[in-house]
Amino acid sequence: MPEPVRPYKDSELGKKAQVTQMFDTISGNYDGLNRVISLGIDIKWRKRVVKRIAAGKPNSILDIATGTGDLAIAMVATGAERIVGLDISKGMLAVGKDKIAQRSLENTIEMVVGDSENLPFKDNSFDAITVAFGVRNFENLEKGLVEIYRVLRPKGTFAVLETSIPTKTPFKQGYRLYTKFVLPVVGKLFSKDRSAYKYLSESAAVFPYGEAFNNILSKIGFIAIEHEPQTVGVATIYVASK
């Protein structure tokens, strides 16, 4: 089995610890840099995830790898009474808590430090679970998905928004050039952590997207699995049920 892609190749820390360190370091610049890198299109993708989740009329939602809380905040539009944003990075959560306080959403959204592969919740705890640009950072992808399956209620909805690779010419070639040359340079200009955005592009390149990810979800036990490529395939929305 190939070695997992890690942010810091010279570090002896495992992937989970390195990812935590990386996001703590870039947390202050993360939101602004993401808008620049995606040209703001990621906001539209999140709205589509919210629409899919809202269709199930959930009362409780868990947003894993919530980061600075963009998707958790957007989920308020579903009408859910309880939204929990979980992330392993305290730095990212601190930024998210400030954004939640500015919107006076403290009574709806709770931000929690936690590990996606060892979720601090009982079985069947949430009506819906989401992950945006986070599953590729799991140290053990299948272990994280098993935990998600465990805490999702029967008939609940699981939605993932994740990067993918365009399959059609010339978008495929353009995407490779962008992630290999442009993305690391932009990241270096805006972030004090030069390795962070190189890692983000490398991890996206090796992530099992499309049918490959569908097959993993099916193996875990998820049903009614579907995926919808976004913006010529640079991202994909996956939706499944328990």
N, C-alpha and C positions, 0 to 999 in steps of 0.2 A: 504494500500500500504506500503511495507517495507521501512524502512529508507534507504536512499542512503548511500553507502559506502563512508566514508570520510577519508582523510589522518590522521587527528588529532582528536581522539575521545573525548578528553577533551576540545577542543576548542568550543567556542560558535559561531564562524564564520560559514557561510553557505559553502556548498561544493565548490562553485566557488571561493570564497575567499581563502579557504584552499588549493585548487589545485594551485592557483596562487602563494601562499606563498611557497608551496612545490617545484614547478619547479624553482622559483627564487633561492631557497636555493641549489638545486642540479645541477643547470645549468652548473657549471664549470666541474663537473665530469660526466655529463649525457652521452656524446658520448662514452667515453672510457668504462664506465660501461655497456652500452648497447651492445657493441661489445663483452664484456666478457660474459654477460648473455646469449646472443643469439648465441654465438660461431661464430659471423659474418654472420650468415644465413640471418639476416634481410636485409642485402645489396642485396642479391639475390631476396628477396621478393619485395623490392622497384623497382628493375629493371623490374620485371614482371608487376608492376603497371604502370611504365613508358611506357612499350610496349603496354599495353591496351589503355592508353590515347593517345599515338602517332598515333594509328590506326585511330583516328578521326580527325587528322590533326588540332588540336586547335591553334588558334591565341592567346588566352588568357586563363590563368589557375590560379585558386585560390587554394592554399594549406592551409587548415584550421588546427589549432593546429600544425603549422609548426615546433614549437620547435626551434631547432638549424638549421633548414633549410635543412636537408639531402634530403628530397623528393623534395623540391622546386629546389634545385641545380640539382638533377638528372633529373628533368623535362626539363632542358635546351636541353637535347637530343631530345626532341619532335620537336624542331624548333619553338616553340611558341615565339612570339615577346614580350609578356607581361606575367610575372609570379609574382603573389603576394603571399607572405607568411604571414599569419595572426596568431597571438598567443596572449594569455592573459598575458603571462609572459614576462616582459621586460628583465629579466635576460637571458632567453633562446634566445630571439631575439638578444641580444647584442652579444652572442656567434655566432649566425647565421650570423650577419652582418660582423663579422670579417672573417668568412669563405668565404663569398661572395666577400669581398674586396680582399682577397688573390687570388681569381680566376678571379678578374677583371670583375665581373658579375653585377656590380651596375646598368648598363643601361638596364639589362634584368629583374633582380629580385628586387622587392621592399618588404621590411619587414615592417609590420604594426601591431601596438598594437590594438587588437580588441577582442570583445566578439562573440563567435560562435552563440550565441542565439540572437544577435542583430547586424547583419553584416552591416558595414557602406558602403554599395553599393546599387545601384539602381537595380530594377528588371531586370532579363535577362542580367546580366553584363558579364558572363563568359562562354566560350565554354566548359570548363571542370573544375570540382572541385574535389579535393582529400582530404582525411584525413587518416593519418597513425598513428595508435596507439593513437587516440585522442577522438573518439566518446564516449568511455566509461568514459571519464572525463567530458562530458557535464553534467551540473547540471540537465537540463531537456532535455532528449534525443530527444523527439519528437519535441520540440520547436526548437532545433538546426537543425534538419533535415528539418523542414518547412522553415527555413531561407535559408538553402542550396538550397532547391527546388526553392525558390523565385528568387535567384540571378543567378541560372543556366539558360542558354538560352535553348529554345525549341530544342530538338534533341541533346542537350549537354550530356556529359558523366560525371557521378558521380562514383568515385571509392573510396573504403574504404579498408584499410589494418588494420586488428585488431586481437588481440589475441583471441583464441578460445580453446576449450578443446577437446583433442582426445577422440574418442568414442570407439576405439577398444583396447582390451587387448593385450599386457601389457602396451601399451602406455598411456592409461588413468590413470592407477595406478602410473606409473612412473612420469607422469606430475604432479599429485597431490602431490607426495612426493617432487618433485623438487620445486614447487611453495610454498609449506607450510614450508619447512625446509631449502632448499639450497638458494633460492632467497633472503629471508630476511637476511641471514647471509652474503652473498656476498655484498648485499646492505649496510649492516652495516660496513663492512670492507672498502668499497670504498667511502662511503658517510657520511657526518657529520649529515645527517638527518636520524635517525634510522627508522622513521615511513614511509618514502617515498616508499621504495620498498616493504614493507609489504602491503601498500595500493595498489600498482600497481598489486600485485598478487591477493589480495582480490577483487579488482574491475574487474579483468579479470574473476574471478570465477563466478561472478554474472551477467556478461554481456550476453544479449540475442543473442547468436551467431547462425549461420546457418539459418535454415528455420525461426526461431523466428525473427531474424533481417530482413530477407526478407519480412516477413509479415508486419513489421513496415514500411519498405520502401514503400510497396504497399499501405498501409493505407494513407501515406502522399501524394501519387499520382505518385510515380516513376513507370516506366514501363521497360520491357525487363530486369528484375532483374535476376541475376545469381550469384552464389558464388562458389569459388574454394578453398577447404582446402589446406593448405601448410604444408609440412614437418610433416606428420602423423597427421595433424590437430591441431598443436599448434598455428597456425595463419590461417586466412582466408581472401581472397580477394573477395570483393563484387563489382559488376559493375552493374550500372543501368542507365536509361536514363529518360529524361523529354519529 
